[in-house]
Amino acid sequence: MRKTTKSPGEKIVKDIKRATRKHYLSEEKIRIVLDGLRGEDNETLSAIGPRTMVEC
């Protein structure tokens, strides 16, 4: 395995992104998945962002 050394700036940015990430409760996660299965396009799904959307 190769280990890559990251600059201190990259580590700081990663830590900030991790700390400010939206944390969803279990109920919210289930609701988001069910809304997606129903094909509803609501503000919750658009708020998550395109990177987390699953394309079929």
matplotlib code that plots the C-alpha trace (Angstrom):
import matplotlib.pyplot as plt

x = [0.0, 1.2, 0.8, 0.5, 1.6, -0.8, 0.1, -1.1, -3.5, -5.2, -5.6, -7.2, -9.6, -10.6, -11.2, -13.4, -15.5, -15.9, -16.9, -19.4, -21.0, -24.8, -25.7, -29.0, -31.0, -32.0, -35.6, -34.5, -32.4, -35.3, -37.6, -35.1, -34.7, -38.5, -39.0, -36.4, -38.0, -41.4, -39.7, -40.6, -38.4, -38.6, -36.3, -34.8, -33.4, -32.2, -30.6, -28.5, -26.8, -26.1, -23.1, -25.2, -28.1, -28.1, -28.6, -30.4]
y = [0.0, 3.5, 6.2, 9.7, 12.6, 15.5, 19.0, 20.6, 22.8, 19.8, 18.2, 21.4, 21.7, 18.0, 18.4, 21.5, 19.7, 16.7, 18.9, 21.0, 18.1, 17.7, 14.9, 13.1, 11.3, 7.7, 8.8, 11.4, 8.9, 6.5, 9.3, 10.4, 6.9, 6.3, 9.7, 8.7, 5.3, 7.1, 9.3, 12.5, 15.5, 17.6, 20.0, 17.3, 15.4, 18.5, 19.7, 16.5, 17.3, 15.4, 13.5, 11.4, 10.7, 7.2, 7.0, 4.0]
z = [0.0, -0.8, 1.7, 0.3, 2.4, 2.4, 3.1, 6.3, 4.3, 2.7, 6.1, 7.5, 4.6, 5.0, 8.7, 8.1, 5.5, 7.8, 10.8, 8.7, 6.9, 7.3, 9.7, 9.0, 11.6, 10.8, 10.2, 7.7, 5.8, 5.5, 4.4, 1.7, 0.4, 0.3, -1.5, -4.0, -4.6, -5.2, -7.7, -5.8, -6.5, -3.4, -1.6, 0.5, -2.5, -4.2, -1.0, -0.7, -4.0, -7.3, -6.0, -3.6, -6.1, -7.5, -11.3, -12.7]

ax = plt.figure().add_subplot(projection="3d")
ax.plot(x, y, z, "-o")
ax.set_aspect("equal")
plt.show()
